[in-house]
Amino acid sequence: MVEIPEGLVRAQLRWGGERGRAFLAALPERAELFLTGWRLRRTGPAMYGIGSLVLPVEAVADGTRAALKLTSPDEESAGEADALRAWRGAGAVRLLRDDPGTGTLLLERLDEHRPLSAVPDSRSAVRVPAGLAARLSAVRAPDGLRRLDAIVRRLLDRAPPALTVLGRPEDRRLVRGCAAALAEVAGEPGDRLLHWDLHYGNVLAADREPWLAIDPKPLAGDPGFELLPALWNRFEPGEVRWRFDLLTEVLDLDRERARAWTLARVLQDALWRVEMQVGESGEAVLEGEVREVGRMLLE
């Protein structure tokens, strides 16, 4: 019987609601179903993220090493298999098999013990997601994926109510500035295949390439919307502008458009934080690295 890691249980109970509880309840049986049906043998302890359980496995038939990923499907993870198929292993983990009905994936096995977050030099590290983002966004998004234009409309609609509950003038200036920047580019949302969650923990060392991306939250849109994780992960205030210049150069982006789309991503984070806080206290403040990135890009 597959045991569910306590961290995954806590995450699903906190964030998943009724769907999360149902996911947890069905997970042991679902894992056994795919281990048996796909003729896989477990080879190590389970790993997990907020919304998935990952089991290291090997094929009974020939010993091929792989990873069985069992997810709780949601709006953000929808289309993961389609994105991995479109990338064909170029910069991302290879998809070996999938079950569309449950979102279960069988993936190429990477080295989970060597994430990009373990690279000590931050300037060397940031070059990796820059290169991966350039390769991944070179592919046109498959039909049917969620699109940035729909997200843009929701962000612009959610910004005015957020201003009414932000108590600090500097926080209101940040939201207004980000919304204004987004409005300038909203009419051209783009059609590239974006990873959306390309932070350092979602880049692992591999045998066939030095680094590969995992766990995409696929989105069709402008590559400028891809940059924020590389700016706030392992946050260094003195590196923000240097990193932004590097990213725009490697991805060959217009700097002002990329700035606007990055501020759109800052707005997305800010609105999420506002809406989480208002449910508790009725008033909100913005803190953290993403806020600082936005403030610097607005200067």
C-alpha angles and dihedrals in degrees: 000000000000113000117217114229113244091233091060091048092052093047094050094045090050101042108014103062117189092341090054092052091049090049092052093047093052097039102090093050092043092051092051090047093058096038088056099035095048092039097239131158122210114239105179149000121309122264126202148187130196092284108018146057117216122197122193107228145163130214113259091217101056109357095250108168116232145147124246110213119196113188140187097232116229139158094277098048095043111120097024093133091048091052093049090049090051092051093047092204095304100138095340139073114277121250110226100177140344143191109218094197095063102017090241113159135196107206140186109268114249129180106276090182092066111055120167088248088073094063104108101210110072095200092053091045096053092056089067099062088040091059094041093049090052091053097042095047091049086078120084112239115255117245116270100037121126110269133225093230091066091049090049093055092051093048093052091048093049097047100076095053090048091057091061093061100040107101100191120075092219091057092050090049090053094052093045092048094048092047091049091051091049092050090059094059101027093103093063106048096160134224106242122127106254128193091206095191102058098149123146094263089059093059117079135181116254141185100237094043131016093243136010133184122241137185102030122191093208121222136167109228153087117329089229087074088064100064107077100082091058090052099051102031109099086004116219113174092205092054101050097094092038091052092046091052091048093049094049091047096049093045091042093232132161102255098222094047090047089050091052093049091046089052087050087058090049088053091051090054093044094052092049090052092047093050092048092052098044090060088061107036112004092241131073141203129189120231138159143053098309090057090052092050090052093048091052094048091050094053 
